[in-house]
Every structure is written in structure tokens, then in C-alpha cells.
Amino acid sequence: MAQENELEYRFVSDMVDTLTDSDIRKIAGLIGKKIQAGEKIFNLTIGDFNPKVFPVPEEFKEEVYKAYKDNQTNYPPIVGEPILRKVLSKFIKERENLDYTPDEFLIAGGGRPLIFTYFQACVNAGETVIFPVPSWNNNYYAHIVRSNIITLETRPEVDFMPLADMLKPHIKDAAVVSMCSPLNPTGTVLQEDNLKNICNLILEENARRKKSGIKPVYLIYDQIYWLLTYGDTKHFNPVKINPEMRKYTLFVDGMSKAFAGTGIRVGWGFGDDEVITKMKSIFSHMGAFPPKPEQIAASKYLSNDGWVDAYLKNFKKEVTARLGGFYKGFMMLKNKGYRVNAIAPQAAIYLTVQIDLLGMVKPDGKKIEKTEDITGYILDDAKVGLVPFSAFGSLENPTWYRLSVGTCTMEDVDKVIENLEVSLAKLKN
């Protein structure tokens, strides 16, 4: 018979025991249940694509088929196929004016293994990681490496982007600063002057550390949406702004977003050879590489400028139409007096929208008191699924949301706005 005071113990590590699931997945679960129950839900929550609406390039698919038919199905090199790294070196030179040799690239199964490995390579347990919120998944990666976390709450007035002045009080303790531009979840970009100031701050700190023999602070720069900018919006990267940042910048990139290839899992990181070499050692034990046929196909597809340019032209046109349609719809609702707002589209597949229903009363007499109430009402009544910025770590922006257009048609845009207006009209102050 077991004693009542028998000691309790955990079956897993403290890190895993305290690692939470993604709030986005929780919302997706609720939406899934509604869809299974027969409800028509406009699911604008996921950073993914409906392949029937946004298919991957046909030429890329054909190259994948050819690679399989050629029996290119054995292990690829741990660091990636040499031909793909060579093509990528040329690709970023021609399109971003960045000079990195093929040996400074690491091919991965999407962006996630790269970010995970950057954190592992640059952060000791207990060291500080800094990132702005809202942002995608930084909180989980920082938790996994058992780091001290400092978040920078951003504001709509600056398009939810971090400023150097926000970073300055914490930079002396940082092992890593992690940023994304264009940003998931906002679809906004870092402006040139802002990024320049952040780079200067990092360089000043590293100059101080070099004199004392202290490990430098690295900038993880996720630019996986950089090919998807619209109108006059421009993408800026740290190394182009200041070449001295080359030694301290670790890039994340890939085919997942600009080529609607979220399931293809062909990503690449690049940076200073000293860090990338250490990362290769970690990768050798992870096996986080994409299948060989996809790597070979990517090398052939990305080396054909005509294929790439034609696809991006049409893809950006379709995404812009949806983002612009939603923005126009939200401005129409705002002008009618409803408590909504939006930031004009800049990049990626996201629109930042505000639905400020706090304090309003629903038809059932219940008061909307928190973000979850807004999210639930819009989902239950308007049949629209959106992700609040609280799911991306933000604590101070309870009425702002990510709207993703990767799974919707143009017909869906008008219907969503119609549904929202009907639901908003039911509320009382």
C-alpha cells in the first residue's frame, strides 16, 4: 500500500513540463470542431495556403517528379545539396546584393529547424534572448534553450516594429536579438532608419564585448517573406545597411511563403562561416534536412529567373488583391462608426486589423470583457476565425489581430466583411 506522503516526481524535464502548446493551434482546434459540425467558417488564422487557391509553381513540381524518377532518393549531404547552395549564393547576390559563398549556407526542412539551431548555437542556458512582440514562436524557442526572456512590446503607431530605444536598456545582457521582417504576424516591415539604428546598437555593444573577450550578441533575422512586398514597400536587411553586421547576422529564408511551399520544407539559413560551421555540427545529429528530390528541384527552379519572376508576379497580384480587399472593407466599417481599424498592407500574407469590442454587450446580454470574448464572438456569430496578438506574446494589445489570406478566395473577402458588419451591428455600448 502506497504511503499518502509519497514523493511526487515528474516523468519529463522541467523544460518540457512547462512548455505550452501554441495558442494558434488551440484556436485552430475550435475552428476544426465547428467545421466538422457542418458550420461554414472563414478560417483566416493560419499562415498557410490552400493549394487549390495558391498552388506551388508547376515547374517546381515537374522538377520534383523528375528527381524521383531519376532515383535521387538517398541521403542528401547534412548541410544541403552542393548545387542548391551554389544556386542560392547566386540567387541572393542577384536579388539582394548579398555576398555569401555556398559554404556559408545551410539547407533545412523549412525555417523552424534553422531558428531552433541558431538558438542552440548562440545561447547558453540562463543567457538573455530579446525579441519584440507580437512575433511568431520566439517565446517557445527561447523557452526550449532555457534562456532568460525579455520581450519588447511594440505599438500600432510604429507598425508593431521594435525601435532601437526599446532595445538599448537590455542589449548589454543579450546573447541573441531575434527579429523578423516582413513580420509575422503583422505583415509590416522594418524601415531603413529604424533597422540602421538597431544595427548600430548591436555593433557598439559587440565592440565593447570584443575588448573584454565576451561572446558577441547575434541578430537572428527571419526574412522568409522578403520577396512578398507590395506597392512602395521595400525590404531592408542588416548586412546591406551596414556590412559590419555580416559577422553577427544569421538569416532565415526559404520557399515556404514566397512560393506557397509550406509543405515542401525547403529552407535555408546563411551567415558568417564561423557560426554556420558550428551549426552544421548540430545538424549532423538532427537530420533536419529536406528530401533530396526537393533540394534538387529547388536548385533547378530557383536558377531559372523566368520561372521565378512569372510566378511571383502573379502570386503577389493575387495576395495583394485579397489584402487590399480586406483593408478596404475594414476602412468601410470604420467609416460607418464601427470600432475597427487596420494597417495598410505592406508585405507577407497578413493584414493587421483591430476589432475593439471591449465593454460592448452581446445580444445575449453578456459583456465582452477580454480578448477571448472578442475572438469567440467573431468566430461564433460572424463565422470568422482570426488570431489575436496575444497568441504571439503580446500582453498590451488585446484588440489587435492577424488576418491571413493564404486560404481565402476573392469571393470570401466580401462575405467576411458582410458577416462582420452584421455581427458588429448586433452589439450595444
Buried (B, 14 or more C-beta within 10 A) or exposed (E): EEEEEEEEEEEEEEEEEEEEEBBBEEBBEBBBEBEEEEEEBBBBBBBBBBEEBBBBBEBBBEBBEBBBEEEBEEEBBBBBBBBBBBBBBEBBEEEBEBEBEBBBBBBBBBBBBBBBBBBBBBBEEEBBBBBBBBBBBBBBBBBBBBBBEBBBBBEBEEBBBBBBEBBBEBBEBBBBBBBBBBBBBBBBBBBEEBBBBBBBBBBEBBEEBEEEEEEBBBBBBBBBBBBBBBEEBEBBBBBBBBEBBBBBBBBBBBBBBBBBBBEBBBBBBBBBBEBBBBBBEBBEEBEBBBBBBBBBBBBBBBBBEEBBEEBBEEBBEBBBEBBBBBBEBBBEBBEEEBBBBBBBBBBBBBBBBBBBBBEBBBEEEEEBEEBEBBBBBBBBBBBBBBBBBBBBBBEEBBBBBBBBBBBBEEEBBEBBBEBBBEBBEBBEE
